[in-house]
């Protein structure tokens, strides 16, 4: 697995989100539209933009990006 760390896409090294004591499954989320990023750097920019959108979401009051991991079309895990 080629893991891209948070600092590579501009996020703090650690998350302020609390750790989960347990989990009951996996959720797969799709962005909702076709997306062709071109260079891998576009994937990192997209992840940073998603985090920014989540932090601006006052309804859900996110403290960080709302995903544990994201897989890009280049096969990397962010």
NORWOKA-V595596 format. One record per pair of residues at least 24 apart in sequence whose ideal C-beta (glycine too) atoms are under 10 Angstrom apart, sorted by the first residue. I is the first residue (numbers start at 1). J is the second residue. D is the distance in whole Angstrom. If there is no record, write none. Layout:
# NORWOKA-V595596
<<I,J,D> <I,J,D>>
This chain:
# NORWOKA-V595596
<<1,69,10> <1,71,10> <1,75,9> <1,76,8> <1,77,6> <2,40,10> <2,72,10> <2,74,9> <2,75,7> <2,76,5> <2,77,7> <2,78,10> <3,69,9> <3,76,8> <3,77,5> <3,78,8> <4,40,9> <4,43,8> <4,44,7> <4,47,8> <4,69,10> <4,70,9> <4,72,8> <4,74,10> <4,76,5> <4,77,7> <4,78,5> <5,78,9> <6,47,9> <6,48,10> <6,51,9> <6,64,9> <6,65,9> <6,78,8> <8,41,10> <8,44,6> <8,47,9> <8,48,10> <8,76,10> <8,78,8> <9,41,9> <9,43,8> <9,44,4> <9,45,8> <9,46,9> <9,47,5> <9,48,5> <9,49,10> <9,50,10> <9,51,8> <9,65,10> <9,70,9> <9,78,6> <10,44,8> <10,45,9> <10,47,9> <10,48,5> <10,49,10> <10,51,8> <10,52,9> <11,47,8> <11,48,7> <11,51,6> <11,52,10> <11,64,8> <11,65,7> <11,78,10> <12,64,8> <14,64,9> <15,51,10> <15,63,8> <15,64,5> <15,65,8> <15,68,10> <16,63,5> <16,64,6> <17,62,8> <17,63,5> <17,64,5> <17,65,9> <17,66,9> <17,68,10> <18,63,8> <20,68,9> <23,68,9> <26,68,9> <27,67,9> <27,68,9> <28,71,10> <29,66,9> <29,67,7> <29,70,9> <31,70,10> <35,72,10> <35,73,8> <36,73,8> <37,72,7> <37,73,6> <37,74,8> <38,73,10> <39,74,9> <40,72,7> <40,73,9> <40,74,5> <40,75,10> <40,76,7> <40,78,10> <42,72,9> <42,73,10> <42,74,10> <43,70,8> <43,71,10> <43,72,4> <43,73,7> <43,74,6> <43,76,7> <43,78,7> <44,72,8> <44,76,9> <44,78,7> <46,70,9> <46,72,8> <46,78,9> <47,72,8> <47,78,5> <48,78,10> <50,78,10>>
